[in-house]
Amino acid sequence: MIKFVLVDDDQELSSKIVRIIEKKIFKTDIDYYIEKFSSYGYSLQKVIDDCSVQKVFILDIDLGESISGLEIAKKIRKNDWDSEIIFITNHDKMFEVIYRNIFKVFAFIEKFISLEERLGECITTIINQKSDLGKFCFSNNKIDIQIYYKDITYIYRDTEDRKLIIITTNNKF
């Protein structure tokens, strides 16, 4: 499962980016989810803090009156070094500032210079990269679970209900 987290205050551009993502993922068997935000807030911070799924953040630098995409990226990197960050912006002069302040940025794409082609290439690369994040996978006729090993806090057996309980940083399975 890959969660794409799109943070952009331009709704028309957000819709275009969603179409690019869906077009690239359509031919694969990867489970994905796209979550859109127009500014920073509690719900975005909750997504940033959730380490249970692989995430790809697609950030605009200028978000109007809220904090910038650069500040959001700093919040992401505070605890999460596994998620990918892609900046999409009008501010091509911010390239150096981004790479000087944020570690492990996957790409910096100008909005009006080959956006569809460059973003499509980035998504394809992310999908095809061999991730070293091991997963615990379980399935039966009712459920399918995939949990990253690094997210599992502990596992125990509930003798009363005869179930295996997996505790993660944010959930209980």
Disulfide bonds with the S-S distance in Angstrom:
none
